[in-house]
Amino acid sequence: IVFVSELAKNDFLSRGATIAPERITVIKNSIVIPEEMPKADIRKEFSLPEECTIAMYHGRIAHEKGLDVLIDAMQLLKGEKISLLLIGKGDENYHSQLQQRVKEYGLENNIKFIGYRSPVLPYLQECDFGILPSIVRESSSLSCMEYMSQGRPVIATNNGGQTEYLEHEKNSLLVPPADAEALAKEISELANNAEKRKLLGENALKDFTNKLNYNCFLKEIKKAYGY
């Protein structure tokens, strides 16, 4: 049995599973990076001011992703030159609630819902940093890895398997789940510190390249199955 994180493995074993230890292994998930990708000019496409910093979320629009907390964090930063792009589709009712929240906060010019995008990596290339504010424990977030693969730092919650490859203040910034104030603090920190964004992004790309790239994943999968 292959698990994508120690978190997933330990959760499985905690439920009373009886299986020989030698039949269990943990192999971090990965993504394939195309050799060539189309370009995206998100400032032009979404009419974003040149002076603003671009933050991004991509994934399902669902309550467990903590996007209401993210919007609350953006409300605390109202007045700062930060644009947030939300990429993805999902729960339509939750989506409507989020849009209403943005309207009530008067953040329509700061937060844009841009729907599903494929391929998504060209958009990630153009942002300044990513945000993954999940309030539930994720076994292993591919979204975090996608930002890392593009040399972009990410702010993520510290409650899931992503903490097995994300290290606070080294290749990412980690915050408690459902804590809008803590999230706002780190968003502001990255938005206003280009040098820190560069350092964290470089470390993120290095860690992805050396530990999380698809060749590493494939090598471990072959080893696990005796190839």
C-alpha positions in Angstrom: 0.0 0.0 0.0 1.4 3.4 -1.0 0.5 6.5 0.9 1.2 10.0 -0.3 2.1 11.2 3.2 3.0 10.0 6.7 -0.2 11.7 7.8 -2.3 9.5 5.5 -0.5 6.4 6.6 -0.8 7.1 10.3 -4.5 7.9 9.9 -5.0 4.6 8.2 -3.2 2.7 10.8 -5.0 4.5 13.7 -8.2 2.9 12.5 -7.0 -0.5 13.6 -5.7 -1.8 10.2 -3.6 -5.0 10.5 -1.1 -5.2 7.8 2.6 -6.2 7.6 4.9 -3.1 7.9 6.9 -4.2 4.9 3.7 -3.9 2.7 3.4 -0.1 3.6 5.4 2.7 2.1 5.1 6.5 1.8 5.9 8.1 -1.5 5.2 11.8 -2.0 2.9 12.6 -4.8 4.2 14.7 -7.8 3.2 16.5 -11.0 4.5 16.4 -14.5 5.9 19.7 -15.7 5.6 20.2 -19.5 8.7 21.1 -21.3 6.9 24.0 -23.1 3.9 26.0 -21.8 1.9 28.8 -23.2 2.4 32.2 -21.7 -0.2 34.1 -19.7 -0.3 37.8 -19.1 -2.6 38.0 -16.1 -2.1 41.7 -15.5 -3.4 42.5 -18.9 -6.0 39.8 -19.0 -7.6 40.8 -15.7 -6.7 44.6 -15.8 -4.5 44.4 -12.7 -2.6 47.6 -11.7 1.2 47.4 -12.3 1.9 48.5 -8.7 -0.1 45.7 -7.0 1.2 42.4 -5.8 -0.6 39.3 -7.2 -1.7 36.6 -4.8 -3.4 33.5 -6.1 -5.5 30.5 -5.1 -6.2 27.6 -7.4 -8.3 24.6 -6.7 -11.8 23.6 -5.8 -14.2 26.3 -4.6 -15.4 24.5 -1.5 -15.8 25.3 2.2 -13.0 22.9 3.3 -10.6 25.0 1.3 -11.0 27.9 3.7 -11.7 30.6 1.1 -14.1 32.5 3.4 -11.1 32.8 5.8 -9.0 34.1 3.0 -11.5 36.7 2.1 -11.7 37.8 5.7 -7.9 38.1 5.7 -8.1 40.3 2.6 -10.6 42.5 4.4 -8.1 43.1 7.2 -5.6 44.2 4.5 -8.0 46.5 2.7 -6.0 49.5 1.4 -2.9 47.5 0.7 -2.0 47.1 -3.0 -2.7 43.4 -3.2 -4.8 41.6 -5.9 -6.1 38.1 -5.3 -7.1 35.8 -8.1 -9.3 32.8 -7.3 -9.0 30.1 -9.9 -11.4 27.1 -10.0 -14.9 25.8 -9.8 -16.9 23.9 -7.3 -19.8 24.3 -4.9 -22.1 26.9 -6.5 -23.8 27.9 -3.3 -20.5 28.4 -1.5 -19.2 30.3 -4.6 -22.2 32.6 -4.3 -21.6 33.2 -0.6 -18.0 34.1 -1.3 -19.0 36.6 -4.0 -21.5 38.2 -1.6 -18.9 38.4 1.1 -16.5 40.2 -1.3 -19.3 42.6 -2.3 -20.1 43.3 1.3 -16.5 44.1 2.1 -16.2 46.3 -0.9 -13.3 44.2 -2.3 -14.6 43.7 -5.9 -11.5 45.5 -7.3 -9.1 43.4 -5.1 -10.5 39.9 -5.5 -11.4 38.3 -8.8 -13.1 34.9 -9.4 -11.7 33.8 -12.8 -13.1 30.3 -13.0 -11.4 27.2 -14.3 -8.2 27.5 -16.2 -6.3 24.8 -18.1 -3.5 24.6 -18.2 -3.1 26.4 -14.9 0.7 26.5 -14.6 1.1 29.5 -16.9 -1.0 31.5 -14.5 1.0 30.4 -11.5 4.1 31.5 -13.3 2.8 35.1 -13.4 1.6 35.4 -9.7 3.9 36.6 -6.9 2.8 33.9 -4.4 0.2 31.3 -3.8 -2.2 30.8 -0.9 -3.7 27.4 0.2 -5.8 28.1 3.3 -7.5 24.7 3.8 -9.3 24.3 7.1 -9.2 20.5 6.8 -6.2 18.2 6.8 -5.2 17.4 3.2 -3.1 14.3 2.7 -0.8 15.9 0.2 -1.6 19.1 -1.6 -0.7 19.1 -5.3 -1.5 22.8 -5.5 1.4 23.6 -3.1 3.7 21.5 -5.3 2.5 23.3 -8.4 3.5 26.7 -7.0 6.9 25.2 -5.9 7.5 23.9 -9.4 7.2 27.4 -10.7 9.5 29.0 -8.1 6.7 30.7 -6.3 6.4 30.8 -2.5 3.2 29.7 -0.9 1.3 30.5 2.2 -0.4 27.3 3.5 -2.1 26.1 6.6 -0.1 23.8 8.9 -2.7 21.1 9.4 -2.0 18.6 6.7 0.5 16.5 4.8 1.9 19.6 3.1 4.0 20.2 6.3 6.0 17.2 5.4 7.7 19.1 2.5 6.9 22.8 3.4 9.1 24.4 6.0 8.1 27.7 7.6 10.4 30.6 6.7 12.5 28.3 4.4 10.4 27.5 1.4 7.0 28.7 2.5 5.0 30.4 5.3 2.7 28.3 7.4 -0.3 29.5 9.4 -3.0 27.9 11.6 -6.2 26.9 9.9 -9.2 29.3 10.1 -7.1 32.1 11.5 -7.8 35.2 9.3 -5.5 37.4 11.3 -2.5 35.1 11.1 -3.1 34.6 7.4 -3.4 38.4 6.8 -0.1 39.0 8.6 1.7 36.6 6.3 0.0 37.8 3.1 1.1 41.4 4.0 4.6 40.1 4.8 5.0 38.5 1.4 3.2 41.3 -0.5 5.6 43.9 0.9 8.9 42.0 0.8 10.1 41.2 -2.7 13.4 39.9 -1.3 11.7 37.4 0.9 9.4 36.2 -1.9 12.5 35.6 -4.1 14.3 33.7 -1.4 11.3 31.5 -0.5 10.5 30.9 -4.1 14.1 29.9 -5.0 14.1 27.4 -2.0 10.7 26.1 -3.0 11.9 25.4 -6.6 15.1 23.8 -5.3 13.2 21.4 -3.0 10.7 20.5 -5.7 13.5 19.8 -8.2 15.5 17.7 -5.8 12.9 15.9 -3.8 9.4 16.1 -5.4 9.9 16.1 -9.2 8.1 13.4 -11.2 11.3 11.4 -11.8 11.8 11.0 -8.0 8.2 9.9 -7.7 8.5 7.4 -10.6 11.7 6.0 -9.2 10.1 5.3 -5.8 7.0 3.8 -7.3 9.1 1.4 -9.4 11.1 0.5 -6.3 8.0 -0.2 -4.3 6.6 -2.6 -6.9 9.9 -4.3 -7.6 10.7 -2.9 -11.0 
